Amino acid sequence: RIEQKIFVWSGCTSRSPDVHTSSIKESLASKVYIFQINNSKWYIESARGDPPCATRGSAFTTNGDKMIFNFGGYCGHNLCFYNDLHQLDSDTIIWSTKNPKNSDSLAPMKKQDCGMVYYQNPTTCVAGLCVVGGAGIDSSSKKGWKYTNEVHFFDLNESTWSKCGVKGNGPPPCSGFSFHAFKENQAILFGGRSENEISNDIYFLNLEEWSWNKIAKPLGSPWPNGRESHAFGYCDQFLTVVGGLNNDDVIMEDAWILNTDSMEWKEMALPSENSSRVNATANLLQTKNKGLQLILYGGSKFVRGTDHNQQPMLSHTFIAIFDTVIDGHKKSMPSVWYDLSPMGLQVKRLNDTVNQLKAQMNSDIMEPHGGSERYRDLLMKSPELNDVLYLLSKL
């Protein structure tokens, strides 16, 4: 996300063939879908330059300004993984390749489902990208691939890769975790799949000292179950985790939010038909009333034993508004949610509902939680209208 825009590109669709390249994959790579948060509309931009291959499981992050970075991913063709790095200018929608100037032996392995964050050292002013973990090609393995917990840094000024010698108690080789920049010089990692298990552990990576710190789970406190391929978003001190797969490849239907100041989790009351997703994209941001707004897009309803390109894909956008920011002293907060129309279509149903309400009342819309007896009667007959109006007032 860059300010009030969410950018989507490549990935896996129900039309993606398991081949190295095709007209469908080239079409996916040549387009960037942009969701304008302030008016809840999608639009499409044709990308120029040198876009990445239409991979799935790539890592991405931003520099907090206008640049978006894309690393690695899985092609879908045999064991075809990538370790190339691309940059998208979000103003011009032009892709460029960040070719390293030093030896390939210092670059990360070719892999998917890793994590990446942007970091600028406040002392040296060196800016770059930290890439962690993932699963990728391994010619020495009978499977042909393996998990890794390697940590690399790409210096954006020098265009060079370096392998980081990280201290501390870090995660095992794993993939499918969430990894996000956290405060000034840290990143936070949650969950993921390793060789033997699915994790629900939290690790902090100090990007200045290159050291891991595993967070102890408090006894008796709520804590989400282990998962991989979940959606995640971060805003201020809050991290949200939605859906994903458990150790039996069963899709998770819950959603959680973590206050990283108090390290306390709270479960969010989301409809299971929206939270039960795999490989979805999530964004968390603050509303004008100091609440939280969660935006979910895409993903799939995972079916075990089914190829990636045959999974039931989701193309709708889901928005949830939380009135108050959760802390350790409050109960689960009430939420209001709404499904927007599929990508490329305007939110016609939402507008039609409001117009219908106006016509029935023959007056301007009144406040959602007050108003005339006629208004209350109407909401009792159509309680979903209350949610619609409340959501509109928050966006």
C-alpha positions as CSV (number, residue, x, y, z in Angstrom):
1,R,0.0,0.0,0.0
2,I,1.2,3.5,-0.9
3,E,-0.9,6.1,1.1
4,Q,-4.5,5.7,0.0
5,K,-3.8,3.2,-2.8
6,I,-3.4,-0.6,-2.7
7,F,-1.5,-2.2,-5.6
8,V,-2.0,-5.8,-6.9
9,W,-0.1,-7.6,-9.6
10,S,0.7,-11.1,-10.9
11,G,-0.2,-13.9,-8.5
12,C,-2.2,-17.0,-9.4
13,T,-5.6,-17.1,-11.1
14,S,-7.9,-19.9,-12.2
15,R,-6.6,-19.3,-15.7
16,S,-2.9,-19.5,-15.0
17,P,-1.3,-22.4,-16.9
18,D,1.5,-24.4,-15.3
19,V,4.0,-23.4,-18.0
20,H,7.0,-21.1,-17.9
21,T,5.4,-18.4,-20.1
22,S,2.2,-17.9,-22.0
23,S,0.0,-15.0,-23.2
24,I,-2.1,-15.3,-20.1
25,K,0.9,-14.9,-17.8
26,E,2.3,-12.1,-19.9
27,S,-1.1,-10.3,-19.6
28,L,-1.0,-10.8,-15.8
29,A,2.5,-9.3,-15.6
30,S,1.6,-6.3,-17.8
31,K,-1.2,-5.0,-15.6
32,V,-1.3,-3.4,-12.2
33,Y,-4.6,-3.3,-10.3
34,I,-5.1,-0.3,-8.0
35,F,-7.7,0.0,-5.2
36,Q,-8.4,3.6,-4.3
37,I,-9.2,3.5,-0.6
38,N,-11.0,6.8,-0.2
39,N,-13.7,6.0,-2.9
40,S,-13.6,2.2,-2.7
41,K,-13.0,1.7,-6.4
42,W,-10.6,-0.5,-8.5
43,Y,-9.0,0.5,-11.7
44,I,-6.3,-1.0,-14.0
45,E,-3.1,0.5,-15.2
46,S,-0.9,-0.9,-18.0
47,A,2.6,-1.4,-16.7
48,R,5.6,-0.4,-18.7
49,G,9.3,-1.3,-18.4
50,D,10.6,-4.7,-17.3
51,P,7.9,-6.4,-15.1
52,P,8.6,-9.5,-13.1
53,C,7.4,-12.9,-14.4
54,A,3.8,-13.6,-13.3
55,T,4.8,-15.6,-10.3
56,R,3.0,-16.6,-7.1
57,G,4.4,-16.5,-3.6
58,S,6.7,-13.5,-4.3
59,A,7.7,-11.2,-1.5
60,F,6.9,-7.5,-1.7
61,T,7.4,-4.3,0.3
62,T,7.6,-0.5,-0.2
63,N,10.1,2.2,0.8
64,G,7.3,4.2,2.4
65,D,7.4,6.7,-0.4
66,K,6.5,5.6,-4.0
67,M,8.7,2.6,-4.7
68,I,7.3,-1.0,-4.5
69,F,9.7,-4.0,-4.6
70,N,9.0,-7.5,-5.7
71,F,11.3,-10.5,-5.0
72,G,11.4,-14.1,-6.2
73,G,8.3,-16.3,-6.4
74,Y,7.2,-19.6,-8.0
75,C,6.5,-19.9,-11.7
76,G,4.3,-23.0,-11.6
77,H,6.5,-24.8,-14.1
78,N,8.2,-27.8,-12.5
79,L,10.6,-26.5,-9.8
80,C,11.0,-23.0,-11.4
81,F,11.7,-20.5,-8.6
82,Y,13.1,-17.0,-8.9
83,N,15.4,-14.8,-7.0
84,D,15.3,-11.7,-9.1
85,L,14.4,-8.3,-7.7
86,H,12.1,-5.7,-9.4
87,Q,11.1,-2.2,-8.6
88,L,7.8,-0.5,-9.5
89,D,7.4,3.3,-9.5
90,S,3.9,3.7,-8.2
91,D,3.6,7.2,-9.9
92,T,4.6,6.2,-13.4
93,I,3.7,2.4,-13.2
94,I,7.1,1.6,-14.7
95,W,8.9,-1.6,-13.7
96,S,12.7,-1.9,-13.6
97,T,15.0,-4.8,-12.7
98,K,17.5,-4.3,-9.8
99,N,20.4,-6.3,-11.1
100,P,23.1,-7.0,-8.5
101,K,26.6,-5.9,-9.2
102,N,28.3,-8.6,-7.1
103,S,28.5,-12.4,-7.2
104,D,25.4,-14.5,-7.6
105,S,26.7,-16.6,-4.7
106,L,25.9,-13.8,-2.3
107,A,22.3,-13.6,-3.4
108,P,19.4,-15.4,-1.8
109,M,18.4,-18.8,-3.1
110,K,15.6,-19.0,-5.7
111,K,12.5,-19.4,-3.7
112,Q,8.9,-18.5,-2.9
113,D,6.8,-17.6,0.3
114,C,9.7,-15.6,1.9
115,G,9.5,-12.3,3.6
116,M,10.9,-8.9,2.7
117,V,11.0,-5.5,4.4
118,Y,12.6,-2.1,3.6
119,Y,15.1,-0.7,6.1
120,Q,17.3,2.4,6.3
121,N,20.0,2.5,8.9
122,P,19.7,5.8,10.8
123,T,23.4,6.0,11.5
124,T,24.9,5.0,8.1
125,C,21.9,6.0,6.0
126,V,22.3,2.8,4.1
127,A,18.9,1.9,2.6
128,G,18.0,-1.6,1.4
129,L,15.8,-4.7,1.5
130,C,16.0,-7.5,4.1
131,V,14.8,-10.9,2.7
132,V,14.1,-13.8,5.1
133,G,13.3,-17.5,4.9
134,G,11.1,-19.1,2.2
135,A,11.1,-22.4,0.3
136,G,13.0,-23.0,-2.9
137,I,15.2,-25.1,-5.2
138,D,17.7,-27.5,-3.7
139,S,19.4,-29.9,-6.2
140,S,20.8,-32.0,-3.3
141,S,17.3,-32.9,-2.0
142,K,15.2,-35.8,-3.2
143,K,12.2,-33.4,-3.2
144,G,14.2,-30.9,-5.3
145,W,13.4,-28.1,-2.8
146,K,13.8,-27.1,0.8
147,Y,12.9,-24.6,3.5
148,T,15.4,-22.0,4.6
149,N,15.8,-19.4,7.3
150,E,18.6,-17.5,5.5
151,V,18.7,-13.7,5.9
152,H,20.0,-11.4,3.1
153,F,20.3,-7.7,2.6
154,F,20.2,-5.8,-0.7
155,D,21.9,-2.5,-0.6
156,L,19.8,-0.2,-2.9
157,N,22.6,2.4,-3.2
158,E,25.3,-0.1,-4.2
159,S,23.0,-2.7,-5.8
160,T,24.8,-5.5,-3.9
161,W,23.5,-8.6,-2.0
162,S,25.1,-9.7,1.3
163,K,24.3,-12.6,3.6
164,C,23.7,-11.5,7.1
165,G,25.1,-13.4,10.1
166,V,22.2,-13.2,12.5
167,K,22.5,-13.9,16.2
168,G,19.9,-15.0,18.7
169,N,17.0,-17.4,18.9
170,G,15.5,-17.2,15.4
171,P,12.9,-19.2,13.5
172,P,13.6,-22.6,11.9
173,P,13.8,-22.9,8.1
174,C,10.2,-22.0,7.1
175,S,7.9,-20.4,4.6
176,G,4.4,-18.9,4.4
177,F,4.9,-16.7,7.5
178,S,4.0,-13.0,7.9
179,F,6.9,-10.6,8.0
180,H,6.5,-6.8,8.4
181,A,8.6,-3.8,9.3
182,F,8.1,-2.9,13.0
183,K,8.9,0.3,14.7
184,E,12.2,2.0,13.8
185,N,14.7,-0.8,13.4
186,Q,12.9,-4.1,13.7
187,A,10.7,-6.5,11.8
188,I,8.1,-8.9,13.2
189,L,7.6,-12.5,12.0
190,F,4.6,-14.7,12.8
191,G,3.6,-18.2,11.9
192,G,4.8,-20.2,8.9
193,R,5.4,-23.8,7.9
194,S,8.6,-25.7,8.6
195,E,9.7,-29.2,7.9
196,N,7.9,-30.7,10.9
197,E,5.2,-28.3,12.0
198,I,3.0,-25.2,11.6
199,S,4.1,-22.4,13.9
200,N,2.3,-19.7,15.9
201,D,5.5,-18.2,17.3
202,I,6.5,-14.5,17.1
203,Y,10.0,-13.4,16.4
204,F,11.5,-9.9,16.3
205,L,14.4,-9.2,14.0
206,N,16.6,-6.3,15.0
207,L,17.8,-4.9,11.6
208,E,20.5,-2.7,13.1
209,E,22.2,-5.4,15.2
210,W,21.1,-8.4,13.1
211,S,19.7,-10.4,16.0
212,W,16.6,-12.5,16.5
213,N,14.4,-12.5,19.7
214,K,11.7,-15.1,20.2
215,I,8.7,-13.9,22.2
216,A,7.5,-16.0,25.1
217,K,3.8,-16.9,25.0
218,P,2.1,-15.8,28.3
219,L,0.3,-18.7,30.1
220,G,-3.5,-18.5,29.9
221,S,-3.6,-15.6,27.4
222,P,-5.5,-15.9,24.1
223,W,-3.2,-16.8,21.2
224,P,-4.0,-17.8,17.6
225,N,-3.3,-21.3,16.4
226,G,-0.4,-21.9,14.1
227,R,-0.9,-21.2,10.4
228,E,0.8,-20.5,7.1
229,S,-0.2,-18.5,4.0
230,H,-2.4,-16.2,6.0
231,A,-3.2,-12.6,5.3
232,F,-1.6,-10.0,7.5
233,G,-1.5,-6.2,7.9
234,Y,0.2,-3.8,10.2
235,C,-0.7,-0.3,11.4
236,D,0.8,1.7,14.3
237,Q,1.3,-0.9,17.0
238,F,-1.3,-3.3,15.6
239,L,-0.8,-6.5,13.6
240,T,-3.7,-8.4,12.1
241,V,-3.7,-12.1,11.0
242,V,-6.6,-13.5,8.9
243,G,-7.2,-17.1,7.7
244,G,-4.5,-19.4,6.4
245,L,-3.9,-23.1,6.6
246,N,-3.3,-25.2,9.7
247,N,-1.0,-28.3,10.1
248,D,-3.6,-30.5,8.4
249,D,-4.0,-28.2,5.4
250,V,-7.4,-27.2,6.7
251,I,-8.4,-23.6,6.0
252,M,-8.6,-21.4,9.1
253,E,-11.7,-19.3,9.6
254,D,-10.6,-16.9,12.3
255,A,-9.0,-13.5,12.5
256,W,-6.8,-12.0,15.2
257,I,-5.3,-8.6,16.1
258,L,-2.1,-8.2,18.2
259,N,-1.2,-5.1,20.2
260,T,2.5,-5.2,19.9
261,D,3.0,-2.8,22.8
262,S,1.3,-5.1,25.3
263,M,1.9,-8.3,23.2
264,E,-1.8,-9.3,23.7
265,W,-4.0,-10.9,21.1
266,K,-7.7,-10.4,20.6
267,E,-9.9,-12.4,18.2
268,M,-11.8,-10.3,15.7
269,A,-15.5,-11.0,15.0
270,L,-15.4,-11.4,11.2
271,P,-17.8,-13.4,9.1
272,S,-16.2,-16.8,8.4
273,E,-17.0,-16.6,4.7
274,N,-14.6,-13.7,4.5
275,S,-11.9,-14.6,7.0
276,S,-11.5,-18.2,5.6
277,R,-9.0,-17.4,2.9
278,V,-5.6,-18.6,1.9
279,N,-2.9,-16.4,0.3
280,A,-5.1,-13.2,0.5
281,T,-3.8,-9.7,0.7
282,A,-4.6,-7.6,3.8
283,N,-4.1,-3.9,4.7
284,L,-4.7,-2.3,8.0
285,L,-5.0,1.4,8.4
286,Q,-6.4,4.0,10.9
287,T,-9.7,5.6,10.2
288,K,-10.5,9.3,10.7
289,N,-12.1,8.5,14.0
290,K,-9.0,6.7,15.3
291,G,-10.4,3.2,14.8
292,L,-9.0,0.6,12.4
293,Q,-10.0,-0.3,8.9
294,L,-9.2,-3.8,7.6
295,I,-9.2,-4.4,3.8
296,L,-9.0,-7.9,2.5
297,Y,-8.6,-8.8,-1.2
298,G,-8.3,-12.1,-3.1
299,G,-6.9,-15.4,-2.0
300,S,-8.6,-18.7,-2.5
301,K,-10.8,-21.2,-0.7
302,F,-8.2,-23.9,-0.5
303,V,-9.1,-27.4,-1.6
304,R,-6.7,-30.1,-0.6
305,G,-5.1,-32.1,-3.4
306,T,-6.1,-29.5,-6.1
307,D,-3.6,-27.7,-8.2
308,H,-2.9,-24.0,-7.5
309,N,-4.5,-22.9,-10.7
310,Q,-7.7,-24.9,-10.1
311,Q,-8.3,-23.6,-6.6
312,P,-11.6,-21.6,-6.1
313,M,-10.2,-18.1,-6.4
314,L,-11.8,-15.0,-4.7
315,S,-12.0,-11.7,-6.4
316,H,-14.1,-9.6,-4.1
317,T,-12.9,-7.0,-1.7
318,F,-13.9,-7.1,2.0
319,I,-13.8,-4.1,4.3
320,A,-14.3,-4.2,8.1
321,I,-14.4,-1.1,10.4
322,F,-13.5,-1.4,14.0
323,D,-14.8,1.4,16.3
324,T,-12.0,1.4,18.8
325,V,-8.4,0.4,18.9
326,I,-8.1,-2.8,20.9
327,D,-6.0,-2.8,24.0
328,G,-5.6,-5.3,26.9
329,H,-8.3,-3.7,29.0
330,K,-11.2,-3.8,26.5
331,K,-13.4,-6.6,25.3
332,S,-13.6,-7.6,21.6
333,M,-14.7,-4.5,19.8
334,P,-17.9,-4.4,17.6
335,S,-17.3,-4.4,13.9
336,V,-19.2,-3.4,10.7
337,W,-18.3,-5.1,7.4
338,Y,-19.2,-5.0,3.8
339,D,-18.3,-6.9,0.6
340,L,-17.6,-4.7,-2.3
341,S,-18.3,-5.8,-5.9
342,P,-15.7,-7.8,-7.8
343,M,-12.6,-6.0,-9.2
344,G,-13.3,-3.5,-11.9
345,L,-16.9,-2.8,-11.0
346,Q,-18.2,0.1,-9.0
347,V,-19.9,-0.4,-5.7
348,K,-23.3,-0.2,-7.2
349,R,-25.1,-2.3,-4.6
350,L,-24.0,0.0,-1.8
351,N,-25.1,3.2,-3.6
352,D,-28.4,1.6,-4.6
353,T,-29.1,0.7,-1.0
354,V,-28.5,4.2,0.2
355,N,-30.7,5.6,-2.6
356,Q,-33.5,3.2,-1.7
357,L,-33.3,4.3,1.9
358,K,-33.5,7.9,0.9
359,A,-36.5,7.3,-1.3
360,Q,-38.4,5.3,1.4
361,M,-37.7,8.0,4.0
362,N,-38.3,10.9,1.6
363,S,-35.7,12.9,3.4
364,D,-32.0,13.1,4.0
365,I,-30.2,10.2,5.7
366,M,-30.2,10.7,9.4
367,E,-27.5,9.4,11.8
368,P,-27.3,5.6,11.8
369,H,-27.8,5.3,15.5
370,G,-30.5,7.9,16.1
371,G,-33.4,9.5,14.2
372,S,-37.1,9.2,13.9
373,E,-39.4,6.4,14.8
374,R,-39.9,5.8,11.1
375,Y,-36.2,5.4,10.6
376,R,-35.9,2.9,13.5
377,D,-38.8,0.9,12.1
378,L,-37.1,0.8,8.7
379,L,-33.8,-0.4,10.2
380,M,-35.6,-3.2,12.1
381,K,-37.0,-4.4,8.8
382,S,-33.6,-4.1,7.1
383,P,-30.9,-4.2,9.7
384,E,-28.1,-4.5,7.1
385,L,-28.8,-0.9,6.0
386,N,-27.5,0.2,9.4
387,D,-24.2,-1.4,8.6
388,V,-24.1,0.2,5.1
389,L,-24.7,3.7,6.4
390,Y,-22.3,3.3,9.3
391,L,-19.6,2.1,6.9
392,L,-20.2,5.0,4.5
393,S,-19.8,7.5,7.4
394,K,-16.3,6.0,8.2
395,L,-14.8,5.9,4.7
